[in-house]
């Protein structure tokens, strides 16, 4: 397990709590208004390890391992975004946070969107970072087309992971280091930003029992999550939303999506690829401090 510290160099507090039918792992540190950081795939809460100590002097930071990922329990079902957003809502409620900011990246951004849409009385501000929402373009970006292949955002893995009957599990299991080392680094501007320590942690978690299955279950629920998102989008988000994109990956398309589902949207682009918290943690933390303060 990677060591994560606060701004004073003190290790963060780890916790486990049973919510929504499973045991979720989280870390928390700092003081001040609550800020929840939600990681994506194929990462864990350790994705935020460089960002957390840059925030804890101003915020009480909570970072969970989402359902089935990292050191959270791996139930067989519940991988649609409505269920996963409720996991986080119940965690924050358990920790006593009635109002809070939320920043999500990759699939964590899809969780964060539904958390904000379903609980606008709790989420004060939302950062939607480096994701394409199911129902708002994710499915189309997974297609084999000349336009998709010509860009850095051909999301072929969406369809691959969604394949039923355990096929991706069969093909990836036993090859996690080779596969994830290539996959995570190829989405960056600077591959060396993904350190061996980070890869060791991701591989530890995804190569554990049911690790690949849990990851794939999120993708297998894509169409269900898309239907949920389209229904929720009928009522636009009322809180301020900051769309954050890496210039060399999803970029400004984060803003396009959020303008379809929210009333008050601004955009920040950073000179990086997809893994912003590891490529540019100082710049990303500055963006968060300016937006959430």
C-alpha positions in Angstrom: 0.0 0.0 0.0 1.4 3.4 -1.0 2.1 5.9 1.8 0.0 9.1 1.5 0.7 12.1 3.8 -0.9 15.4 4.5 0.7 18.9 4.2 2.6 18.3 7.5 4.0 15.0 6.4 1.6 13.1 8.7 0.2 9.8 7.2 -3.5 10.1 6.2 -6.0 8.2 8.2 -7.3 5.0 6.6 -10.8 3.7 7.3 -13.3 1.0 6.3 -17.0 1.3 6.7 -19.9 -0.8 5.4 -22.2 1.2 3.2 -24.7 0.2 0.5 -24.1 -3.5 1.1 -20.3 -3.6 0.9 -17.1 -2.5 2.8 -15.6 0.6 1.3 -12.0 1.8 2.0 -11.1 5.4 2.2 -8.5 7.9 3.4 -9.1 11.2 5.1 -6.8 14.1 6.2 -6.8 17.8 6.8 -9.2 20.3 8.2 -11.7 22.8 6.8 -14.6 22.3 4.3 -15.0 18.7 3.1 -13.7 17.8 -0.4 -14.2 14.3 -1.9 -11.8 13.1 -4.5 -13.0 10.1 -6.6 -10.5 8.2 -8.7 -11.0 6.5 -12.1 -10.0 3.2 -13.8 -7.5 1.5 -13.8 -6.4 3.4 -10.7 -7.1 3.5 -7.0 -7.3 6.3 -4.4 -3.4 6.4 -4.5 -3.8 8.2 -7.8 -4.3 11.3 -5.6 -1.2 10.8 -3.4 0.6 13.9 -4.8 -2.5 16.1 -4.7 -3.8 15.4 -1.2 -0.9 17.0 0.7 -1.4 20.1 -1.4 -5.0 20.4 -0.3 -5.1 19.4 3.3 -4.1 22.8 4.7 -7.4 24.1 3.4 -9.8 21.2 3.2 -10.8 18.0 4.9 -10.0 15.6 2.1 -11.8 12.3 1.7 -10.7 9.9 -1.0 -12.4 6.5 -1.3 -11.5 3.4 -3.3 -14.6 3.1 -5.4 -16.7 -0.1 -5.3 -14.8 -3.2 -6.2 -11.5 -1.3 -6.7 -8.3 -0.9 -4.6 -8.8 -2.1 -1.0 -12.6 -1.8 -1.1 -14.7 -5.0 -1.1 -15.5 -6.5 -4.4 -19.2 -7.4 -4.6 -20.6 -9.2 -7.7 -23.0 -6.4 -8.7 -23.9 -2.7 -8.3 -21.4 -1.2 -10.8 -23.8 1.2 -12.4 -23.2 4.9 -11.7 -26.3 5.4 -9.6 -25.3 2.7 -7.2 -21.7 3.8 -7.1 -22.6 7.4 -6.5 -24.8 6.4 -3.6 -21.8 4.5 -2.1 -20.0 7.8 -1.9 -23.0 9.8 -0.7 -23.4 7.3 2.2 -19.7 7.3 3.0 -19.7 11.1 3.3 -22.9 11.0 5.4 -21.2 8.4 7.7 -18.2 10.7 8.1 -20.5 13.6 9.1 -20.1 15.7 6.0 -23.4 17.3 5.1 -22.1 19.7 2.4 -19.0 19.2 0.4 -17.1 19.7 -2.9 -16.5 16.8 -5.2 -13.8 16.2 -7.8 -13.9 13.1 -10.0 -11.6 12.0 -12.7 -12.2 9.3 -15.4 -14.9 7.0 -14.1 -14.7 8.8 -10.9 -16.0 11.9 -12.8 -19.0 9.8 -13.9 -19.6 8.8 -10.3 -19.2 12.5 -9.2 -21.7 13.7 -11.9 -24.4 11.4 -10.6 -23.6 12.2 -7.0 -24.1 15.9 -7.8 -27.3 15.2 -9.9 -28.9 13.0 -7.2 -27.8 15.1 -4.2 -27.6 18.7 -5.3 -28.4 19.7 -1.7 -25.1 18.2 -0.6 -22.7 18.8 -3.4 -21.7 22.5 -3.4 -19.3 22.4 -6.4 -18.2 19.8 -8.9 -15.0 19.2 -10.8 -15.7 16.9 -13.8 -12.3 15.8 -15.1 -11.1 13.8 -18.1 -14.1 11.6 -18.7 -16.8 11.1 -21.4 -20.1 10.3 -19.8 -22.0 7.2 -20.7 -24.9 8.4 -22.8 -23.1 11.5 -23.8 -20.4 10.2 -26.2 -18.5 7.4 -24.4 -20.2 4.7 -26.5 -19.4 6.4 -29.8 -15.8 7.0 -28.9 -15.3 3.3 -28.4 -16.3 2.5 -32.1 -13.8 1.4 -34.7 -13.9 4.4 -37.1 -11.3 6.3 -39.0 -12.0 9.5 -37.0 -11.6 7.7 -33.7 -8.5 5.8 -34.7 -6.8 9.0 -35.9 -7.1 10.6 -32.4 -5.6 9.8 -29.0 -9.2 9.3 -27.7 -10.1 6.0 -29.4 -11.6 4.3 -26.3 -11.5 0.7 -27.8 -11.2 -0.7 -24.3 -14.8 0.3 -23.4 -16.1 -2.5 -25.7 -13.4 -4.9 -24.8 -14.0 -4.7 -21.0 -17.7 -4.9 -21.6 -17.4 -8.2 -23.3 -19.4 -10.9 -21.4 -18.5 -14.3 -20.2 -15.1 -13.4 -18.6 -13.2 -12.9 -21.8 -11.2 -9.8 -20.8 -10.5 -11.4 -17.4 -9.1 -14.4 -19.2 -6.9 -12.4 -21.4 -5.5 -9.9 -18.8 -5.1 -12.1 -15.7 -1.5 -13.1 -15.3 -0.4 -10.3 -17.6 -1.5 -7.3 -15.4 2.0 -5.7 -15.2 2.6 -5.8 -18.9 -0.9 -4.7 -19.8 -1.5 -1.9 -17.2 2.0 -0.5 -17.5 1.4 0.0 -21.2 -2.2 1.1 -20.9 -1.8 3.8 -18.2 1.4 5.3 -19.6 0.0 5.5 -23.2 -2.6 8.0 -22.0 0.0 10.5 -20.7 2.0 13.2 -22.2 5.0 12.2 -20.0 4.9 8.4 -19.4 7.6 8.7 -16.7 5.1 10.5 -14.5 3.6 7.1 -13.8 6.1 5.9 -11.3 7.1 2.3 -10.6 5.6 2.7 -7.1 2.2 3.8 -8.7 2.2 0.8 -11.1 3.1 -1.6 -8.3 0.1 -0.3 -6.3 -2.3 -0.5 -9.2 -1.1 -4.0 -10.2 -1.4 -5.2 -6.6 -5.0 -4.2 -6.4 -6.2 -5.2 -9.9 -4.4 -8.6 -9.8 -6.1 -9.5 -6.5 -9.1 -11.8 -6.4 -11.9 -10.4 -8.6 -9.8 -7.3 -9.4 -10.2 -7.5 -13.1 -13.8 -8.7 -12.9 -14.8 -5.6 -10.8 -13.1 -3.3 -13.3 -15.0 -4.9 -16.2 -18.3 -4.8 -14.3 -18.2 -1.0 -14.5 -17.9 -1.2 -18.3 -20.6 -3.9 -18.5 -22.9 -1.4 -16.8 -22.2 1.3 -19.4 -25.5 1.2 -21.2 -27.4 1.2 -17.9 -25.4 4.1 -16.6 -26.0 5.9 -19.9 -29.7 5.6 -19.5 -29.4 6.9 -15.9 -27.4 9.9 -17.1 -29.8 10.8 -19.8 -32.7 10.7 -17.4 -30.8 12.8 -14.8 -29.8 15.4 -17.4 -33.4 16.4 -17.8 -32.8 18.6 -14.8 -29.5 20.5 -15.1 -27.0 20.7 -12.3 -27.5 24.0 -10.3 -24.1 24.2 -8.7 -20.9 25.6 -10.2 -19.1 23.0 -12.4 -15.5 23.1 -13.5 -14.7 20.9 -16.5 -11.0 20.0 -16.4 -9.2 18.4 -19.3 -5.8 17.4 -20.4 -4.9 19.1 -23.7 -3.6 15.8 -25.2 -6.5 13.6 -24.2 -10.2 14.4 -23.6 -9.5 18.1 -23.2 -12.3 20.6 -24.0 -14.8 17.8 -24.6 -15.3 17.8 -20.8 -16.9 21.3 -21.2 -19.2 20.1 -24.1 -20.6 17.4 -22.0 -21.1 19.5 -18.8 -22.9 22.2 -20.8 -25.5 19.5 -21.7 -26.1 18.6 -18.1 -25.3 21.7 -16.0 -26.2 25.4 -15.9 -23.0 27.0 -14.7 -19.9 25.5 -16.4 -16.3 26.8 -16.9 -13.3 25.0 -18.5 -9.7 24.6 -17.4 -7.2 22.9 -19.7 -3.9 21.6 -18.5 -0.8 20.8 -20.7 -0.9 17.1 -20.1 -2.5 13.8 -21.1 -5.2 11.9 -19.1 -3.5 11.2 -15.8 -3.5 14.8 -14.5 -3.0 14.1 -10.8 0.2 12.2 -11.6 1.4 14.3 -14.5 0.8 17.8 -13.1 -0.2 17.5 -9.4 0.9 21.0 -8.4 -1.0 22.7 -11.2 -4.1 20.5 -10.6 -4.1 21.2 -6.9 -3.9 25.0 -7.7 -6.9 24.6 -9.9 -8.8 22.8 -7.1 -7.8 25.4 -4.5 -8.9 28.3 -6.7 -12.3 26.6 -7.6 -13.3 25.2 -4.2 -12.1 28.0 -2.0 
